[in-house]
Amino acid sequence: MKTVQKHLLSRSLDGSEQRDYLFDNLKFILVALVVIGHIVEQYINQAIYLKAVFVCIYTFHVPLFVFISGYFSKSNKKFSYNVKLLLIPYLVFTLLWRALGWARSGTLSLDILSPPFHLWYLLSLFSWRVVIPIIKNMKFSLIFFFFLSLIFGIFLILGQLLSLSRTVTLFPFFILGYKCSRSNINVLRNHKLLIIPGLIMLFISIILTYEFRPENLTMLFWNTPYKYTGFFTKGALIARAILFITAILISIVFILITPSRRTLITNAGSRSLQIYILHAFFLEIFVRYFPVWNESIMTNFSIVLTSFLIIFILSRPFVKTIYDKIFQL
């Protein structure tokens, strides 16, 4: 076990903290999927295989990200640290997003209570960390919030206000990560056959997408009331429960296949926050220059290449240095 731990944990480059290469690699894979998922979303109605890619990504990548956030919230830092890490960037980038919207449309909105696009995650993560003292010693918290997540979709109130919908519906994944230990991860990674159920679910997701060509994919966003998902209430409850199971099974696949050694993506994985926050500001420019998928082979190649170029640039150390200096991290 000591050998395993020594392999999995290592000092960072400056020696200031221990890094877990498995999770750094996993975080990079997930944040790259976030960027790719947001780009693919612009074209899902132009090619069925892109819709299949979108469905596969969205069935698990956010739940697994939430799980990792919970896992690394065990050493829940002071309230002031979470304000500086999450709340202040949320306010700054929300106002920047609103300003860009004003420049585009001429309509100014200063609404900071309804998170724009991807910035909901900062607000939800802040909320989850704030309530850790409440759920820390709460018995059956995972079961309680799982059922709360299921029934929360029945209600139409609140909507996007303070990202409450996603905060509640995704909270079970945060609790699961918070209660998961490194030894649990090691045991999981020693059972390679657990990869099979997740691969089957991925395959089923692809087949169902091709077979039914669904138009309404809002169930995958974890924040839409059941009334607007295209399901009846009972069907929506079952669909969300299946989505929970699918997210867990596919997440296990990625936990099992992600390398636990230092790789080319390890350092970039430690900078996942800056990639996540900043990438969305490139999307409008991206779609403006590449409005149509399959216009030509060169266009498709350019879209793919530019997607990875955005990820590469935002993962550079100088971006993190500037970001940390601005927010005094």
N, C-alpha and C positions, 0 to 999 in steps of 0.2 A: 504493500500500500504506500509506503514511504517513497518508493521509486516512482510509482504512478503520480503521486502528488508533486514530486519534484519535476516530473515531466510536464505536468499540466499547469503548474504555477511557476512564474518567473518574475524576477524584478524587471521593472520598466527600464527604459534606456537611461533615465537619470537616477535609478536606484531608489526612487522615493516611495514607490508602492509596488505591491505585487500585482501582476497582470495574469489573468487566466486566458491563455491563448485560445482555448475552445470558444469562449464567449466573445472575445474580440473578433475572431473569424466569423462567428455566427452573426454578430451585430452588423458586420460589413455586408454579408450576404443579404440580410433582411433589409438594410437601408437601401441597398442596390435594387432590391425587389420593389421597395416603395417607389423609388424614382422610375423604374421601368413600368410599374403598374400604373402610375399617374400618366406616363407618356402613352402607354398602350390604350388607356381609357379614352384618349382623344380619337382613337381609330376603331373602336370595337364594333361599330356598326358598318364598317367598310370591309371587314374580313372575318369570317366565322372562326378561323383559327386564332385570330387575335383575341376574340371574345373568350375562347377556351383558355388561352394564356391568362387573361384577366381574371377569369373565374378561379383558376388554379391558384393564382397568387393571393387573391383576396379571401380564399377560404381559410388561410392560416397565418399570413405574414403579420398582421396587426396583433392577433391574439398571442403569437409567439413573442413579439416585441414587448407586449404588456407583461408576459410571464417573466422575461428577462429583467424588465424594470422592477418587478416585484422581488426577484431574486437578489438584485443589487440594492434593495432598499432596507436590508436587514440592519445595516449600520445607519439607521435613519438620522441624517445630520440635522443640525439645528434648524429651526423654522426659518431663521434669517438666511441660511445657506440656500434653502429651497426657494425662497423668495428671489434671491439673486440668480440662481441657476435656471429657474423656470418661470416665475411670475413676471419679473421685470422684462426678460426677453419676449414673453407672450405679449405684454403691453406694447413694447417697442415695435415688434414686427406686425402686430395687428394694426397699429396706427399707420405703419408704412404701407401695409396692404390696402387700407382704406384710402390713403393718399394716392396710390397708384390707380385705384378704382376711380377716384375723382378725376385724375388726369385722363383716363380713358373715356369716361361717360359724362363728366361735368357735374355729376351728382356726388356730394360729399356726405359720407356717413361716418359718425364718430362712435358707432356702436362697438363697445369693447366687451359686452356681455355675451355676444353671440360669436364664437370663434370662427374666423374665416378659414375655409379649406382645411389645411393640414394642421393648423396651429392649435386645434382642439386638444392634441396630445399633451402639450405643455400644461394646459389647464387641468386636464384629467389626472396627469401624473402628480401635479401639485396637490390635488384633492385627495388622491389615494395615499400619498405620503402623510398628509395632515391627519388622516383618520387611522393611521397605523396603531397609535396607542389604544384606540377603541377596539380594534379587531385582534390585537396582539394576543390577548388571553381569552378571546371569545370562543367558546366551544361551538363546534359545528358551523363556524362562520362560512366555510366554503359551500356547504350544502344550502345554508340560508340564502346567501347571495346568488347562488346558482338559480334557485327558484324565483328569487326577486328579479333576476335578469330576465327570466322567461316571461313573467307576468307584466314586467314593466312596459313591454311593447304594446300592451292593451291600451295604455293611457295616451291621450292625445295632447295633454298639457305639456308645457315647458319647451318642447321642441329642441332647438339648438341652444337654448339659454344655458350659459355657463358649461356647455358640453355635458349637461347632466345625463342625457340619454346614454352616451357612450361611457360615461363614468360609471354608471350603474351596470350596464349590460356587459361591460368588459372586466368589471371588478373581480369576478371569480378567477380569471387568468392571473391577475395581479396577486391575489391571495395564494393561488397555487404556487407561483414563483416565490413569494415571500416565505412560504412554509417548506419549500423544497431545499434540501441541503446538498452540498457537493457530493456527499456519499450516495445520495439518491441518484444524482446524475451519473456517477460512476457505475452503479448497479445497472442503470438503464442502458448505458453504453456497452455493458458486457452481455446484453441479450440482443444480439444482432437480428434475430428473427422477428423482433418487434417492428422491423422496417416494412414487413409485408402488408399489414393492415393499412398503413398509411399510403403505400404505393397503390393498393387496390382502390382506396378512396380517391386518389388523384386520377386514376384511370376512369373511375365512374364519373367524376366531375367532367372530364373531357367528353366521354360518351354522351352524357346527358345534355351537355352544351350543344354538341353537334346534332343530337336527335331532336331536341325541343326548341333550340335557338331562342332562349328566353329573352324577352325585351326588358322586363323589370328585374333588375339585379340589386335593388336597394336593400334586400335582406343582408347582403354581404357587407353593408356599411355599418351595421350594428347601432344605428341611431334612428331608424325609420319606424314610426308606429305601424303595427300590423295592418291597420286599415289601408295603408298606402303601398303595401308590399305585393298585392295581388293574391294574397292568401286570405281565407276565412280565419277567424281567430284560432280555432282548434288546429287547423292546418299550419298556421304560423307558429304556434307553440311547438308543434312537432318539428317543423322545419328548423327553428332556432336550436332545439335540443340536438337535432342531427348535425347542425352546423358546429355546435360545441364539440361533439364527439369527433367530427371530421377535422376540426382545427387541432385538436389534441393529437390525433393519430398522425396527421401530416407533419406536425411540429416534431414529433418523435423521430420521424424520418430524417429531418434536418439536424437534429441533435446527434443522431447516430452517424450521419455521413460527414459532418463537418470535422475537419482535422483539428486535433488538439495541440499541434506543434506550431511553431512560428512559421508563417507563410508570407507570401507577397502582400496579402490583404490584412495581415494582423494589425499593423500600425494604423492603417486606414480605419479599421473597425473600432479603434479607440476614439475615433473622431466622428462617430455616427451622428451625434447630436447636431453638429454644424451642417452636415450633409442634409439631414432631414429638414432642418429649418430653412436653409437657403435654397434648396433645389427648386422649390415651387415658384420662385421669382423668375426662373428661366423659362417656365412652361409656356407663357403667352408668346414670348419671342419664338420659342421652338415651334409652336403650332402655326404662327404667322408665316414662317419660312417653309414649313412642311405641312400644309393643310390637308394633303391627301396621301393616304397609304396606297401603295401599288400603282402609283402613277408611272413609275419605271423602276427597274432594278437599281439604278443609281440612287433614286429617291429613297427607296427602302434601306439601302446600304447607308446613306447619309443619316437617316433617322436613327438607325442602330448605333452608328459610330458616334453621333452627337450625344446620344443618351449616355454612353460610356465615358465620353469626354467630360460631360457635366459631373459625373460621379468622380472621375479622376481629379479634376480641378478642385472640387470642393473638399476632397479628402487630403489635400496638400497641407503640410505643416504650417505654411505661412497663413493660410486661411484660419486655422485654429488659433494661431498666435494673435492675429488681429481680433478675432471674435472674443477670445479670453480677455484681451486687454480692454476692449470696449466695455465688457460686463464685469471686469475685475474678478475673473474666476481664477 
